[in-house]
């Protein structure tokens, strides 16, 4: 988990707004067990965080496509973490 967080430069931050869920791609830094987001000081994301601090954060890395004999015949290898 930590290796993926250290390696990837972009994650997805999901917040809650009055209109429903809102997800944003963000640059971040994983340092000494904490995640730091790059952000402006205002905007929809900041307004949502001020109204409700509950969030979900996802980092993922897409791997190769894989052919297989069941279902639609193709799948995708990937790694992901939701810290």
PDB file of N, CA, C and O in Angstrom, chain B, residues numbered from 101:
ATOM      1  N   UNK B 101       0.814  -1.175   0.000  1.00  0.00           N
ATOM      2  CA  UNK B 101       0.000   0.000   0.000  1.00  0.00           C
ATOM      3  C   UNK B 101       0.868   1.254   0.000  1.00  0.00           C
ATOM      4  O   UNK B 101       0.656   2.160  -0.805  1.00  0.00           O
ATOM      5  N   UNK B 102       1.833   1.303   0.892  1.00  0.00           N
ATOM      6  CA  UNK B 102       2.682   2.492   0.978  1.00  0.00           C
ATOM      7  C   UNK B 102       3.516   2.690  -0.281  1.00  0.00           C
ATOM      8  O   UNK B 102       3.729   3.826  -0.705  1.00  0.00           O
ATOM      9  N   UNK B 103       3.990   1.607  -0.883  1.00  0.00           N
ATOM     10  CA  UNK B 103       4.774   1.736  -2.114  1.00  0.00           C
ATOM     11  C   UNK B 103       3.942   2.344  -3.234  1.00  0.00           C
ATOM     12  O   UNK B 103       4.440   3.178  -3.989  1.00  0.00           O
ATOM     13  N   UNK B 104       2.693   1.940  -3.349  1.00  0.00           N
ATOM     14  CA  UNK B 104       1.817   2.509  -4.365  1.00  0.00           C
ATOM     15  C   UNK B 104       1.558   3.987  -4.077  1.00  0.00           C
ATOM     16  O   UNK B 104       1.589   4.808  -4.993  1.00  0.00           O
ATOM     17  N   UNK B 105       1.306   4.329  -2.829  1.00  0.00           N
ATOM     18  CA  UNK B 105       1.090   5.731  -2.458  1.00  0.00           C
ATOM     19  C   UNK B 105       2.333   6.585  -2.716  1.00  0.00           C
ATOM     20  O   UNK B 105       2.219   7.744  -3.117  1.00  0.00           O
ATOM     21  N   UNK B 106       3.499   6.021  -2.491  1.00  0.00           N
ATOM     22  CA  UNK B 106       4.745   6.767  -2.730  1.00  0.00           C
ATOM     23  C   UNK B 106       5.035   6.934  -4.215  1.00  0.00           C
ATOM     24  O   UNK B 106       5.612   7.943  -4.621  1.00  0.00           O
ATOM     25  N   UNK B 107       4.646   5.964  -5.028  1.00  0.00           N
ATOM     26  CA  UNK B 107       5.003   5.950  -6.448  1.00  0.00           C
ATOM     27  C   UNK B 107       4.081   6.786  -7.329  1.00  0.00           C
ATOM     28  O   UNK B 107       4.544   7.426  -8.274  1.00  0.00           O
ATOM     29  N   UNK B 108       2.801   6.789  -7.038  1.00  0.00           N
ATOM     30  CA  UNK B 108       1.844   7.432  -7.934  1.00  0.00           C
ATOM     31  C   UNK B 108       1.737   8.940  -7.650  1.00  0.00           C
ATOM     32  O   UNK B 108       1.731   9.347  -6.489  1.00  0.00           O
ATOM     33  N   UNK B 109       1.652   9.767  -8.699  1.00  0.00           N
ATOM     34  CA  UNK B 109       1.609  11.211  -8.502  1.00  0.00           C
ATOM     35  C   UNK B 109       0.201  11.795  -8.366  1.00  0.00           C
ATOM     36  O   UNK B 109       0.040  12.922  -7.898  1.00  0.00           O
ATOM     37  N   UNK B 110      -0.821  11.028  -8.775  1.00  0.00           N
ATOM     38  CA  UNK B 110      -2.186  11.554  -8.784  1.00  0.00           C
ATOM     39  C   UNK B 110      -3.125  10.565  -8.107  1.00  0.00           C
ATOM     40  O   UNK B 110      -3.032   9.357  -8.321  1.00  0.00           O
ATOM     41  N   UNK B 111      -4.019  11.087  -7.299  1.00  0.00           N
ATOM     42  CA  UNK B 111      -5.062  10.289  -6.677  1.00  0.00           C
ATOM     43  C   UNK B 111      -6.405  10.950  -6.905  1.00  0.00           C
ATOM     44  O   UNK B 111      -6.474  12.021  -7.509  1.00  0.00           O
ATOM     45  N   UNK B 112      -7.460  10.335  -6.437  1.00  0.00           N
ATOM     46  CA  UNK B 112      -8.806  10.870  -6.588  1.00  0.00           C
ATOM     47  C   UNK B 112      -9.409  11.083  -5.211  1.00  0.00           C
ATOM     48  O   UNK B 112      -9.489  10.162  -4.398  1.00  0.00           O
ATOM     49  N   UNK B 113      -9.825  12.303  -4.970  1.00  0.00           N
ATOM     50  CA  UNK B 113     -10.410  12.699  -3.701  1.00  0.00           C
ATOM     51  C   UNK B 113     -11.914  12.856  -3.889  1.00  0.00           C
ATOM     52  O   UNK B 113     -12.356  13.655  -4.714  1.00  0.00           O
ATOM     53  N   UNK B 114     -12.697  12.106  -3.135  1.00  0.00           N
ATOM     54  CA  UNK B 114     -14.150  12.201  -3.205  1.00  0.00           C
ATOM     55  C   UNK B 114     -14.671  12.928  -1.973  1.00  0.00           C
ATOM     56  O   UNK B 114     -14.319  12.598  -0.841  1.00  0.00           O
ATOM     57  N   UNK B 115     -15.509  13.917  -2.214  1.00  0.00           N
ATOM     58  CA  UNK B 115     -16.128  14.696  -1.142  1.00  0.00           C
ATOM     59  C   UNK B 115     -17.634  14.663  -1.341  1.00  0.00           C
ATOM     60  O   UNK B 115     -18.127  14.205  -2.372  1.00  0.00           O
ATOM     61  N   UNK B 116     -18.360  15.154  -0.343  1.00  0.00           N
ATOM     62  CA  UNK B 116     -19.813  15.210  -0.420  1.00  0.00           C
ATOM     63  C   UNK B 116     -20.254  16.655  -0.544  1.00  0.00           C
ATOM     64  O   UNK B 116     -19.815  17.516   0.219  1.00  0.00           O
ATOM     65  N   UNK B 117     -21.129  16.919  -1.514  1.00  0.00           N
ATOM     66  CA  UNK B 117     -21.697  18.257  -1.681  1.00  0.00           C
ATOM     67  C   UNK B 117     -23.209  18.177  -1.508  1.00  0.00           C
ATOM     68  O   UNK B 117     -23.765  17.085  -1.387  1.00  0.00           O
ATOM     69  N   UNK B 118     -23.869  19.318  -1.496  1.00  0.00           N
ATOM     70  CA  UNK B 118     -25.330  19.332  -1.417  1.00  0.00           C
ATOM     71  C   UNK B 118     -25.950  18.609  -2.607  1.00  0.00           C
ATOM     72  O   UNK B 118     -27.035  18.037  -2.496  1.00  0.00           O
ATOM     73  N   UNK B 119     -25.259  18.636  -3.746  1.00  0.00           N
ATOM     74  CA  UNK B 119     -25.766  18.000  -4.960  1.00  0.00           C
ATOM     75  C   UNK B 119     -25.412  16.522  -5.045  1.00  0.00           C
ATOM     76  O   UNK B 119     -25.869  15.835  -5.959  1.00  0.00           O
ATOM     77  N   UNK B 120     -24.606  16.016  -4.110  1.00  0.00           N
ATOM     78  CA  UNK B 120     -24.199  14.615  -4.110  1.00  0.00           C
ATOM     79  C   UNK B 120     -22.690  14.479  -4.147  1.00  0.00           C
ATOM     80  O   UNK B 120     -21.974  15.458  -3.933  1.00  0.00           O
ATOM     81  N   UNK B 121     -22.193  13.274  -4.417  1.00  0.00           N
ATOM     82  CA  UNK B 121     -20.741  13.040  -4.433  1.00  0.00           C
ATOM     83  C   UNK B 121     -20.041  13.862  -5.517  1.00  0.00           C
ATOM     84  O   UNK B 121     -20.608  14.138  -6.574  1.00  0.00           O
ATOM     85  N   UNK B 122     -18.805  14.242  -5.228  1.00  0.00           N
ATOM     86  CA  UNK B 122     -17.978  15.006  -6.156  1.00  0.00           C
ATOM     87  C   UNK B 122     -16.566  14.452  -6.035  1.00  0.00           C
ATOM     88  O   UNK B 122     -16.013  14.401  -4.936  1.00  0.00           O
ATOM     89  N   UNK B 123     -15.976  14.037  -7.154  1.00  0.00           N
ATOM     90  CA  UNK B 123     -14.638  13.446  -7.119  1.00  0.00           C
ATOM     91  C   UNK B 123     -13.685  14.273  -7.974  1.00  0.00           C
ATOM     92  O   UNK B 123     -14.037  14.723  -9.065  1.00  0.00           O
ATOM     93  N   UNK B 124     -12.478  14.461  -7.461  1.00  0.00           N
ATOM     94  CA  UNK B 124     -11.499  15.334  -8.084  1.00  0.00           C
ATOM     95  C   UNK B 124     -10.159  14.616  -8.161  1.00  0.00           C
ATOM     96  O   UNK B 124      -9.729  14.004  -7.184  1.00  0.00           O
ATOM     97  N   UNK B 125      -9.494  14.685  -9.312  1.00  0.00           N
ATOM     98  CA  UNK B 125      -8.117  14.190  -9.413  1.00  0.00           C
ATOM     99  C   UNK B 125      -7.210  15.239  -8.771  1.00  0.00           C
ATOM    100  O   UNK B 125      -7.307  16.426  -9.085  1.00  0.00           O
ATOM    101  N   UNK B 126      -6.324  14.797  -7.866  1.00  0.00           N
ATOM    102  CA  UNK B 126      -5.448  15.724  -7.151  1.00  0.00           C
ATOM    103  C   UNK B 126      -4.010  15.213  -7.122  1.00  0.00           C
ATOM    104  O   UNK B 126      -3.759  14.010  -7.052  1.00  0.00           O
ATOM    105  N   UNK B 127      -3.081  16.152  -7.177  1.00  0.00           N
ATOM    106  CA  UNK B 127      -1.688  15.824  -6.888  1.00  0.00           C
ATOM    107  C   UNK B 127      -1.568  15.714  -5.383  1.00  0.00           C
ATOM    108  O   UNK B 127      -2.229  16.449  -4.648  1.00  0.00           O
ATOM    109  N   UNK B 128      -0.734  14.806  -4.920  1.00  0.00           N
ATOM    110  CA  UNK B 128      -0.590  14.610  -3.486  1.00  0.00           C
ATOM    111  C   UNK B 128       0.837  14.156  -3.181  1.00  0.00           C
ATOM    112  O   UNK B 128       1.599  13.803  -4.081  1.00  0.00           O
ATOM    113  N   UNK B 129       1.170  14.174  -1.920  1.00  0.00           N
ATOM    114  CA  UNK B 129       2.446  13.669  -1.428  1.00  0.00           C
ATOM    115  C   UNK B 129       2.156  12.746  -0.262  1.00  0.00           C
ATOM    116  O   UNK B 129       1.435  13.117   0.664  1.00  0.00           O
ATOM    117  N   UNK B 130       2.714  11.546  -0.300  1.00  0.00           N
ATOM    118  CA  UNK B 130       2.627  10.624   0.825  1.00  0.00           C
ATOM    119  C   UNK B 130       3.963  10.701   1.543  1.00  0.00           C
ATOM    120  O   UNK B 130       4.995  10.334   0.981  1.00  0.00           O
ATOM    121  N   UNK B 131       3.948  11.179   2.792  1.00  0.00           N
ATOM    122  CA  UNK B 131       5.186  11.413   3.526  1.00  0.00           C
ATOM    123  C   UNK B 131       4.988  11.040   4.980  1.00  0.00           C
ATOM    124  O   UNK B 131       4.092  11.556   5.648  1.00  0.00           O
ATOM    125  N   UNK B 132       5.836  10.134   5.471  1.00  0.00           N
ATOM    126  CA  UNK B 132       5.820   9.701   6.871  1.00  0.00           C
ATOM    127  C   UNK B 132       4.426   9.302   7.337  1.00  0.00           C
ATOM    128  O   UNK B 132       3.993   9.676   8.427  1.00  0.00           O
ATOM    129  N   UNK B 133       3.723   8.534   6.494  1.00  0.00           N
ATOM    130  CA  UNK B 133       2.425   8.001   6.867  1.00  0.00           C
ATOM    131  C   UNK B 133       1.243   8.932   6.688  1.00  0.00           C
ATOM    132  O   UNK B 133       0.110   8.559   6.993  1.00  0.00           O
ATOM    133  N   UNK B 134       1.488  10.143   6.196  1.00  0.00           N
ATOM    134  CA  UNK B 134       0.402  11.104   5.984  1.00  0.00           C
ATOM    135  C   UNK B 134       0.286  11.451   4.506  1.00  0.00           C
ATOM    136  O   UNK B 134       1.260  11.367   3.758  1.00  0.00           O
ATOM    137  N   UNK B 135      -0.913  11.840   4.097  1.00  0.00           N
ATOM    138  CA  UNK B 135      -1.172  12.251   2.723  1.00  0.00           C
ATOM    139  C   UNK B 135      -1.434  13.747   2.714  1.00  0.00           C
ATOM    140  O   UNK B 135      -2.285  14.242   3.454  1.00  0.00           O
ATOM    141  N   UNK B 136      -0.688  14.476   1.860  1.00  0.00           N
ATOM    142  CA  UNK B 136      -0.836  15.913   1.716  1.00  0.00           C
ATOM    143  C   UNK B 136      -1.328  16.210   0.306  1.00  0.00           C
ATOM    144  O   UNK B 136      -0.768  15.711  -0.670  1.00  0.00           O
ATOM    145  N   UNK B 137      -2.384  17.028   0.199  1.00  0.00           N
ATOM    146  CA  UNK B 137      -2.963  17.362  -1.089  1.00  0.00           C
ATOM    147  C   UNK B 137      -2.500  18.736  -1.550  1.00  0.00           C
ATOM    148  O   UNK B 137      -2.344  19.662  -0.753  1.00  0.00           O
ATOM    149  N   UNK B 138      -2.287  18.841  -2.835  1.00  0.00           N
ATOM    150  CA  UNK B 138      -2.048  20.147  -3.441  1.00  0.00           C
ATOM    151  C   UNK B 138      -3.406  20.746  -3.762  1.00  0.00           C
ATOM    152  O   UNK B 138      -4.249  20.075  -4.356  1.00  0.00           O
ATOM    153  N   UNK B 139      -3.632  21.990  -3.381  1.00  0.00           N
ATOM    154  CA  UNK B 139      -4.947  22.576  -3.598  1.00  0.00           C
ATOM    155  C   UNK B 139      -4.884  24.095  -3.580  1.00  0.00           C
ATOM    156  O   UNK B 139      -4.015  24.698  -2.950  1.00  0.00           O
ATOM    157  N   UNK B 140      -5.826  24.690  -4.289  1.00  0.00           N
ATOM    158  CA  UNK B 140      -6.055  26.121  -4.155  1.00  0.00           C
ATOM    159  C   UNK B 140      -6.742  26.386  -2.823  1.00  0.00           C
ATOM    160  O   UNK B 140      -7.119  25.454  -2.113  1.00  0.00           O
ATOM    161  N   UNK B 141      -6.901  27.649  -2.491  1.00  0.00           N
ATOM    162  CA  UNK B 141      -7.495  28.015  -1.204  1.00  0.00           C
ATOM    163  C   UNK B 141      -9.003  28.169  -1.257  1.00  0.00           C
ATOM    164  O   UNK B 141      -9.649  28.335  -0.222  1.00  0.00           O
ATOM    165  N   UNK B 142      -9.574  28.114  -2.461  1.00  0.00           N
ATOM    166  CA  UNK B 142     -11.026  28.240  -2.585  1.00  0.00           C
ATOM    167  C   UNK B 142     -11.504  27.366  -3.737  1.00  0.00           C
ATOM    168  O   UNK B 142     -10.703  26.844  -4.513  1.00  0.00           O
ATOM    169  N   UNK B 143     -12.808  27.216  -3.835  1.00  0.00           N
ATOM    170  CA  UNK B 143     -13.409  26.419  -4.894  1.00  0.00           C
ATOM    171  C   UNK B 143     -14.363  25.387  -4.333  1.00  0.00           C
ATOM    172  O   UNK B 143     -14.565  25.294  -3.122  1.00  0.00           O
ATOM    173  N   UNK B 144     -14.943  24.618  -5.230  1.00  0.00           N
ATOM    174  CA  UNK B 144     -15.968  23.637  -4.861  1.00  0.00           C
ATOM    175  C   UNK B 144     -15.441  22.594  -3.873  1.00  0.00           C
ATOM    176  O   UNK B 144     -16.138  22.226  -2.927  1.00  0.00           O
ATOM    177  N   UNK B 145     -14.215  22.119  -4.092  1.00  0.00           N
ATOM    178  CA  UNK B 145     -13.620  21.113  -3.208  1.00  0.00           C
ATOM    179  C   UNK B 145     -13.467  21.661  -1.784  1.00  0.00           C
ATOM    180  O   UNK B 145     -13.819  20.989  -0.814  1.00  0.00           O
ATOM    181  N   UNK B 146     -12.946  22.869  -1.669  1.00  0.00           N
ATOM    182  CA  UNK B 146     -12.737  23.478  -0.345  1.00  0.00           C
ATOM    183  C   UNK B 146     -14.076  23.731   0.344  1.00  0.00           C
ATOM    184  O   UNK B 146     -14.217  23.487   1.542  1.00  0.00           O
ATOM    185  N   UNK B 147     -15.056  24.221  -0.413  1.00  0.00           N
ATOM    186  CA  UNK B 147     -16.386  24.445   0.159  1.00  0.00           C
ATOM    187  C   UNK B 147     -16.979  23.132   0.678  1.00  0.00           C
ATOM    188  O   UNK B 147     -17.576  23.097   1.754  1.00  0.00           O
ATOM    189  N   UNK B 148     -16.813  22.061  -0.088  1.00  0.00           N
ATOM    190  CA  UNK B 148     -17.329  20.759   0.340  1.00  0.00           C
ATOM    191  C   UNK B 148     -16.620  20.276   1.600  1.00  0.00           C
ATOM    192  O   UNK B 148     -17.266  19.757   2.511  1.00  0.00           O
ATOM    193  N   UNK B 149     -15.310  20.439   1.664  1.00  0.00           N
ATOM    194  CA  UNK B 149     -14.546  20.014   2.841  1.00  0.00           C
ATOM    195  C   UNK B 149     -14.921  20.815   4.084  1.00  0.00           C
ATOM    196  O   UNK B 149     -14.952  20.271   5.188  1.00  0.00           O
ATOM    197  N   UNK B 150     -15.205  22.100   3.907  1.00  0.00           N
ATOM    198  CA  UNK B 150     -15.607  22.916   5.045  1.00  0.00           C
ATOM    199  C   UNK B 150     -16.988  22.511   5.564  1.00  0.00           C
ATOM    200  O   UNK B 150     -17.256  22.594   6.763  1.00  0.00           O
ATOM    201  N   UNK B 151     -17.855  22.074   4.661  1.00  0.00           N
ATOM    202  CA  UNK B 151     -19.208  21.673   5.053  1.00  0.00           C
ATOM    203  C   UNK B 151     -19.243  20.260   5.642  1.00  0.00           C
ATOM    204  O   UNK B 151     -20.048  19.973   6.528  1.00  0.00           O
ATOM    205  N   UNK B 152     -18.364  19.378   5.147  1.00  0.00           N
ATOM    206  CA  UNK B 152     -18.359  17.980   5.598  1.00  0.00           C
ATOM    207  C   UNK B 152     -16.958  17.426   5.378  1.00  0.00           C
ATOM    208  O   UNK B 152     -16.549  17.227   4.234  1.00  0.00           O
ATOM    209  N   UNK B 153     -16.230  17.179   6.433  1.00  0.00           N
ATOM    210  CA  UNK B 153     -14.823  16.773   6.324  1.00  0.00           C
ATOM    211  C   UNK B 153     -14.635  15.297   5.974  1.00  0.00           C
ATOM    212  O   UNK B 153     -13.501  14.852   5.798  1.00  0.00           O
ATOM    213  N   UNK B 154     -15.722  14.529   5.870  1.00  0.00           N
ATOM    214  CA  UNK B 154     -15.586  13.115   5.490  1.00  0.00           C
ATOM    215  C   UNK B 154     -15.219  13.023   4.015  1.00  0.00           C
ATOM    216  O   UNK B 154     -15.857  13.644   3.165  1.00  0.00           O
ATOM    217  N   UNK B 155     -14.183  12.240   3.721  1.00  0.00           N
ATOM    218  CA  UNK B 155     -13.706  12.080   2.356  1.00  0.00           C
ATOM    219  C   UNK B 155     -13.365  10.617   2.078  1.00  0.00           C
ATOM    220  O   UNK B 155     -13.302   9.791   2.989  1.00  0.00           O
ATOM    221  N   UNK B 156     -13.151  10.323   0.816  1.00  0.00           N
ATOM    222  CA  UNK B 156     -12.588   9.047   0.393  1.00  0.00           C
ATOM    223  C   UNK B 156     -11.472   9.389  -0.584  1.00  0.00           C
ATOM    224  O   UNK B 156     -11.625  10.283  -1.415  1.00  0.00           O
ATOM    225  N   UNK B 157     -10.349   8.679  -0.486  1.00  0.00           N
ATOM    226  CA  UNK B 157      -9.205   8.936  -1.353  1.00  0.00           C
ATOM    227  C   UNK B 157      -8.794   7.626  -1.998  1.00  0.00           C
ATOM    228  O   UNK B 157      -8.671   6.605  -1.321  1.00  0.00           O
ATOM    229  N   UNK B 158      -8.581   7.656  -3.305  1.00  0.00           N
ATOM    230  CA  UNK B 158      -8.224   6.464  -4.066  1.00  0.00           C
ATOM    231  C   UNK B 158      -6.988   6.734  -4.904  1.00  0.00           C
ATOM    232  O   UNK B 158      -6.880   7.770  -5.560  1.00  0.00           O
ATOM    233  N   UNK B 159      -6.062   5.793  -4.873  1.00  0.00           N
ATOM    234  CA  UNK B 159      -4.901   5.803  -5.771  1.00  0.00           C
ATOM    235  C   UNK B 159      -4.917   4.463  -6.494  1.00  0.00           C
ATOM    236  O   UNK B 159      -5.088   3.412  -5.878  1.00  0.00           O
ATOM    237  N   UNK B 160      -4.736   4.517  -7.822  1.00  0.00           N
ATOM    238  CA  UNK B 160      -4.731   3.270  -8.576  1.00  0.00           C
ATOM    239  C   UNK B 160      -3.668   3.296  -9.666  1.00  0.00           C
ATOM    240  O   UNK B 160      -3.217   4.352 -10.112  1.00  0.00           O
ATOM    241  N   UNK B 161      -3.291   2.096 -10.073  1.00  0.00           N
ATOM    242  CA  UNK B 161      -2.295   1.920 -11.126  1.00  0.00           C
ATOM    243  C   UNK B 161      -2.809   0.836 -12.066  1.00  0.00           C
ATOM    244  O   UNK B 161      -3.048  -0.297 -11.649  1.00  0.00           O
ATOM    245  N   UNK B 162      -2.974   1.190 -13.324  1.00  0.00           N
ATOM    246  CA  UNK B 162      -3.491   0.250 -14.313  1.00  0.00           C
ATOM    247  C   UNK B 162      -2.351  -0.610 -14.841  1.00  0.00           C
ATOM    248  O   UNK B 162      -1.281  -0.107 -15.182  1.00  0.00           O
ATOM    249  N   UNK B 163      -2.597  -1.896 -14.902  1.00  0.00           N
ATOM    250  CA  UNK B 163      -1.629  -2.847 -15.443  1.00  0.00           C
ATOM    251  C   UNK B 163      -2.084  -3.348 -16.801  1.00  0.00           C
ATOM    252  O   UNK B 163      -2.899  -2.699 -17.457  1.00  0.00           O
ATOM    253  N   UNK B 164      -1.576  -4.477 -17.228  1.00  0.00           N
ATOM    254  CA  UNK B 164      -1.901  -4.993 -18.558  1.00  0.00           C
ATOM    255  C   UNK B 164      -3.310  -5.589 -18.648  1.00  0.00           C
ATOM    256  O   UNK B 164      -3.879  -6.034 -17.651  1.00  0.00           O
ATOM    257  N   UNK B 165      -3.846  -5.584 -19.848  1.00  0.00           N
ATOM    258  CA  UNK B 165      -5.096  -6.296 -20.121  1.00  0.00           C
ATOM    259  C   UNK B 165      -4.790  -7.789 -20.139  1.00  0.00           C
ATOM    260  O   UNK B 165      -3.698  -8.204 -20.529  1.00  0.00           O
ATOM    261  N   UNK B 166      -5.764  -8.591 -19.713  1.00  0.00           N
ATOM    262  CA  UNK B 166      -5.582 -10.034 -19.622  1.00  0.00           C
ATOM    263  C   UNK B 166      -6.736 -10.721 -20.363  1.00  0.00           C
ATOM    264  O   UNK B 166      -7.901 -10.404 -20.124  1.00  0.00           O
ATOM    265  N   UNK B 167      -6.419 -11.647 -21.247  1.00  0.00           N
ATOM    266  CA  UNK B 167      -7.438 -12.437 -21.922  1.00  0.00           C
ATOM    267  C   UNK B 167      -7.778 -13.639 -21.057  1.00  0.00           C
ATOM    268  O   UNK B 167      -6.892 -14.236 -20.446  1.00  0.00           O
ATOM    269  N   UNK B 168      -9.058 -13.999 -20.999  1.00  0.00           N
ATOM    270  CA  UNK B 168      -9.474 -15.174 -20.251  1.00  0.00           C
ATOM    271  C   UNK B 168     -10.693 -15.803 -20.897  1.00  0.00           C
ATOM    272  O   UNK B 168     -11.329 -15.194 -21.756  1.00  0.00           O
ATOM    273  N   UNK B 169     -11.018 -17.007 -20.492  1.00  0.00           N
ATOM    274  CA  UNK B 169     -12.033 -17.810 -21.171  1.00  0.00           C
ATOM    275  C   UNK B 169     -13.459 -17.578 -20.677  1.00  0.00           C
ATOM    276  O   UNK B 169     -14.390 -18.153 -21.240  1.00  0.00           O
ATOM    277  N   UNK B 170     -13.663 -16.771 -19.665  1.00  0.00           N
ATOM    278  CA  UNK B 170     -15.002 -16.585 -19.108  1.00  0.00           C
ATOM    279  C   UNK B 170     -15.437 -15.137 -19.272  1.00  0.00           C
ATOM    280  O   UNK B 170     -14.618 -14.261 -19.550  1.00  0.00           O
ATOM    281  N   UNK B 171     -16.711 -14.893 -19.102  1.00  0.00           N
ATOM    282  CA  UNK B 171     -17.233 -13.532 -19.156  1.00  0.00           C
ATOM    283  C   UNK B 171     -17.055 -12.922 -20.538  1.00  0.00           C
ATOM    284  O   UNK B 171     -17.338 -13.567 -21.548  1.00  0.00           O
ATOM    285  N   UNK B 172     -16.594 -11.703 -20.583  1.00  0.00           N
ATOM    286  CA  UNK B 172     -16.440 -11.007 -21.860  1.00  0.00           C
ATOM    287  C   UNK B 172     -15.134 -11.364 -22.559  1.00  0.00           C
ATOM    288  O   UNK B 172     -14.906 -10.923 -23.685  1.00  0.00           O
ATOM    289  N   UNK B 173     -14.276 -12.148 -21.923  1.00  0.00           N
ATOM    290  CA  UNK B 173     -13.051 -12.620 -22.551  1.00  0.00           C
ATOM    291  C   UNK B 173     -11.841 -11.741 -22.314  1.00  0.00           C
ATOM    292  O   UNK B 173     -10.745 -12.073 -22.765  1.00  0.00           O
ATOM    293  N   UNK B 174     -12.011 -10.616 -21.612  1.00  0.00           N
ATOM    294  CA  UNK B 174     -10.871  -9.749 -21.323  1.00  0.00           C
ATOM    295  C   UNK B 174     -11.076  -9.142 -19.935  1.00  0.00           C
ATOM    296  O   UNK B 174     -12.206  -8.905 -19.508  1.00  0.00           O
ATOM    297  N   UNK B 175     -10.001  -8.903 -19.262  1.00  0.00           N
ATOM    298  CA  UNK B 175     -10.048  -8.285 -17.951  1.00  0.00           C
ATOM    299  C   UNK B 175      -8.865  -7.339 -17.847  1.00  0.00           C
ATOM    300  O   UNK B 175      -8.071  -7.231 -18.781  1.00  0.00           O
ATOM    301  N   UNK B 176      -8.742  -6.666 -16.739  1.00  0.00           N
ATOM    302  CA  UNK B 176      -7.670  -5.690 -16.529  1.00  0.00           C
ATOM    303  C   UNK B 176      -7.004  -5.968 -15.191  1.00  0.00           C
ATOM    304  O   UNK B 176      -7.679  -6.155 -14.179  1.00  0.00           O
ATOM    305  N   UNK B 177      -5.695  -5.992 -15.192  1.00  0.00           N
ATOM    306  CA  UNK B 177      -4.937  -6.097 -13.951  1.00  0.00           C
ATOM    307  C   UNK B 177      -4.713  -4.679 -13.441  1.00  0.00           C
ATOM    308  O   UNK B 177      -4.361  -3.793 -14.220  1.00  0.00           O
ATOM    309  N   UNK B 178      -4.908  -4.455 -12.162  1.00  0.00           N
ATOM    310  CA  UNK B 178      -4.642  -3.146 -11.586  1.00  0.00           C
ATOM    311  C   UNK B 178      -4.346  -3.278 -10.103  1.00  0.00           C
ATOM    312  O   UNK B 178      -4.652  -4.289  -9.473  1.00  0.00           O
ATOM    313  N   UNK B 179      -3.752  -2.246  -9.574  1.00  0.00           N
ATOM    314  CA  UNK B 179      -3.522  -2.150  -8.138  1.00  0.00           C
ATOM    315  C   UNK B 179      -4.264  -0.901  -7.665  1.00  0.00           C
ATOM    316  O   UNK B 179      -4.340   0.090  -8.390  1.00  0.00           O
ATOM    317  N   UNK B 180      -4.805  -0.949  -6.463  1.00  0.00           N
ATOM    318  CA  UNK B 180      -5.457   0.237  -5.924  1.00  0.00           C
ATOM    319  C   UNK B 180      -5.374   0.213  -4.413  1.00  0.00           C
ATOM    320  O   UNK B 180      -5.217  -0.837  -3.790  1.00  0.00           O
ATOM    321  N   UNK B 181      -5.486   1.409  -3.839  1.00  0.00           N
ATOM    322  CA  UNK B 181      -5.497   1.539  -2.390  1.00  0.00           C
ATOM    323  C   UNK B 181      -6.465   2.662  -2.022  1.00  0.00           C
ATOM    324  O   UNK B 181      -6.499   3.719  -2.650  1.00  0.00           O
ATOM    325  N   UNK B 182      -7.243   2.391  -0.986  1.00  0.00           N
ATOM    326  CA  UNK B 182      -8.105   3.415  -0.402  1.00  0.00           C
ATOM    327  C   UNK B 182      -7.688   3.502   1.067  1.00  0.00           C
ATOM    328  O   UNK B 182      -8.189   2.756   1.908  1.00  0.00           O
ATOM    329  N   UNK B 183      -6.765   4.423   1.365  1.00  0.00           N
ATOM    330  CA  UNK B 183      -6.241   4.483   2.742  1.00  0.00           C
ATOM    331  C   UNK B 183      -7.270   4.983   3.745  1.00  0.00           C
ATOM    332  O   UNK B 183      -6.972   5.085   4.935  1.00  0.00           O
TER     333      UNK B 183
END
